[in-house]
Structures are given as C-alpha cells and as structure tokens.
Amino acid sequence: MMINQAVLCTHLLDEMKDFYVNSLDFPLTAVSTDSFSIKVGESELTFKETSLHTKPFYHFAFNVPANRFMEAKKWATQRVFLNTEENKDEIYFEAFDAHSFYFEDPAHNIVEYISRHSDCPPSNDPFSSKSLLSIGEINLTTPHVRSVGTQLINSGITVRNNRPLNETFNFLGSGSAFFLVGAPKRRWFFSDQDSDVHPLTVKVNHSLAVSLDEKGMLKITQE
C-alpha cells in the first residue's frame, strides 16, 4: 500500500505551519488561508483548520531509510524532545523488523519516525527531512472497528499477514504503509494520550480516498 496524501484537521494552523516548515524544515508544497501542505517523500501531509470546536490530534508515522535510523534520531533530538516509554526514547519492533522514535507537535499529534529495515530502501545521503520516504502509518480511530475494517478489506486493503479482524486494534495495509484501525480510549504508545475520533481523509494507491467523519464512520470513494 502507498499513502499518497493525508488531510488532517488542526486548531493551531499557524503554529503547526511554523513547526513543520521552520523547525523541522519540511518542504512546503501548498498554502492557503485555512490549510498548508508539506512534502514527506513520495507522500503529502496536509493540515486543514478545523471548523469544529475541537482540538483534533492523530498518530502518524514517517518512513525513514533503512540505514538512517540513528542519524534521523540524532537529527530530531536537535529540534524536538523525544517521548519516552519506560525511560526509553526508541523501540525495536521485532514483528516489523523496525526501529521507531516518537515526539509530539504543537497540536499534540503523536509523530513517529520509523525505519523498517526490511521494507524501506537505504539511502546514501545524510539525513534531513527531505530524506523521509513517505507516510508509513496513520490512525483511523473509530467505535465501529469491525465495520470500518471490513470496508477497507472489501476495498483491497487487508489486515497485516491476513489475520482476522480484532475488535480493538488492527494494522491494515502492506509493505511500508498501514492504517491503524482501533477503538477510542486506547493509550497511544510512547504517549499519555488516549486515542480519540477525529475526521481525516487519506488518499492511497493513487486510486482510493478513505474518509473518516467526526463520528468514526468511514466512506471510501474511487479517485
């Protein structure tokens, strides 16, 4: 699976733009009075000012070249404070053969940099924000886990390793890109925040628009 674009809501548009463009040095690809977009490798991440009286937050991951994890971590620590879990600021996921570290942006999105050693290509260049390969994960938090998961499966986005749908949390996707489909009130790893339902739209495989509304209902349309 490939995540081409993710469109997320924010209540801190100016602060978020300053953070991603000036602090983290992401290339700005579009800007308007109520949104901005940055380039994340082959993907695009858009933040749109919310019209709802909420403070939306999400979990998403950026793919790091397979051989650049420690360099990416050193680069990040010069710009942000890394989140910790049991006094550790990184983790190795054996099931994915991947290393990750986490931090939060001004809107308290839980940002993960993940290096999938088997699924992400290496790079010969020194690490920078321009080294990131793509958006690798994004959450779809919903009280309707089974129905949302079934809709994705019916659209060709299957549970990782073809496992049966779990009622609380699932990875759906393949390669280096996944939807994290889970129920609200689940604590995000490397965070003190519980998952919550917030609207978003994700374009995948240059063919599907996956949209979640404020009630956690999913709509999938053909692009």
N, C-alpha and C positions, 0 to 999 in steps of 0.2 A: 504494500500500500504506500501511496505517496500523499502527504498533506501539502496541497498547493497553497492554501491560504486559510488562516483562521481569523475570524472577525469577533472580537471580544468587546464587552462593554466596560466602561470605566467612569467613575465620578471625579477623577482627577486628571483630566486630559492634558493640561499644560505641564503638570508635574511629571506625568508619565512620558511625555514627549522629551522633556529635558533630560530625564533619566536615561532613556534608551538611546537618544541621539547624542547627547553631550557627555554623559558619564560612561556609557558602555560603547559608544562610537559605532552604533549600527547605521548603515546607510539608509537615509530617508528616501522613500520611493513615492510618497504622495502625502499631501497635507491639505486640509480644508478647515472651515470654521468649527466643525464638530468631529473631526477624525484625523488620524495620521497613520501611515503605514511604513514599516521598516522591512528591509530585506534580510531574511535569515537563510542564507544559502539559496537553495532552489525553492524555498517557501517565502511567503509573505505573511507578516503578522500585522493586523490592523486593530487599532483601538478606537472605539467609537463612543462618544459621550452619551451616557445613558439619559433617557427621558423619564426613567422611573426614579422614585425616591429611595434608592438602594445604594449599597456600596459593594458592587459585584467584585468577586475575586475568583480566580481559577488556578488550576495546576496545569502547567505545560512544560515540555522538555525540548531542549535544543540538542541536536546530534553533533557531537564533537568527533573529529577524525580519530580513527582507532589508535593512533600512536601519539596523540597530543593531549591526553587527559591531564597529566601532571602540569604541563605547560599552561593549559587552559585554567587549571585551578590557581596556579601562581598568578596568572593574569587577572583573574577575577578577584583575588584577595587584595589586590591593589586598588580595587574600585568599590567593593561591597563587603559586608560582613556575611560570612557563610553561616548557614543554620547548622545546628548540631543535634545529634541524637545519641544519647548515652556517651556524651563527651567526645564524639567523633564527628568530623566535618566531611567525611566521604564514606561511601559504602561500595562494596562489590556485590553484584547480583549474579550468583552462580548460574541461575536458570537462563539468564540472558547473556552471560559472559560479558558483563558491562560494569564499568565504574561510573558513579554519579556523585555530584555535589549539588547543594541547594542554597538558594538565597531568596529574599523577598524584595519586590519592587515597591514603589511608594503606595500602590493600591493594595498591597499585601498579597498579590499573586505569588504563588509558590513556584519559583523558576528553577528548573533542573537542567544542568548540563550533564549529558550522558554520553559516554564513549562506549559504543557497542563494538567490541573488539572483533567479533565475527561478521558483523553486518555492515559496519561503516568502513569505508576505504581510508587508508592512511593519507597523510599529507607531507609534502617536502618543505612546506613553507612555515615560518614562525607563526605561532598562534596569534590571532586577533579576532575581533567579531566577524570579520569577513571570512574567517576560516570555517565557521559553522556550516554544516552541510544542509540542514533542513529542520523543520519542526518534527520532532520524533514522537511526542505524546501530547494528548490534550484530554481533559476530563469531560465526560458527559454525565453530570450528576443528576439523578432523577429518581423519584419514588416509584417509577414504572420500569424497573430494571429489566424484567423479563420481556416486556413488550418492546422496549427500545432495542434490546439485544436482538430480538427476533427480527425486527425491521432491518437492522444492519446485516444480519445473516442473510436475509432474503435479498438484500442488495449486493451480495457477494463479499461482504466484509465479515469474516468468520472469527470465532474465538480462537485465540492462540493455541496451536497444537490440536485444534479440533476438539477441544474439551467441551463438555456440556455447560450450558449457561449456569452461572452461580447467581443466587438471589441477591447477593450483596456487593460483589465486586468482580469485574472481568476485564481482561485485555482482549480487545478485538482488533485485528489487523494482521500485518505480516511484515517481514523484513525489518526495517528500521522505523516503522510508523504504526502507532496504535492509538485507539480510543480507549480511555479508562472509563468503563461504564459501571457506575456504582451508586449506592443509595446515599441519601443525605445523612449527616451526623456521623460520618466516619472520619476519624482523625487522619489528616494527611501526614505521611511520613516526613520526618525532619521539619515538623511544624507543630504549633499548638492550636492550629485551626481545624475545625470540623468542616467537612465538605458541605456545600450548600448549592441550591439550584439557582443558576443564573443563565440567561439566554446567550446564545452564541450561534455562529454559523461557521462551518468548516467545509472547504471545498477539497475533494480528494480525487485522485486519479484522473484529473482533467475531465471528469465526467459527472460527478455527483456533488450536490450541495446538501449537506447534512445540517439541519437547523433545529435547535432545541429552544423552546419558549420558556417563559418565566414559571410555568407550571411543570416543567420537565417533560412535556410532550414533544415527540420527535416528528419531523417532516423531512422526507428525502425526495429530492427532485433531480431529474436528469438535466445536466447542463447542455 
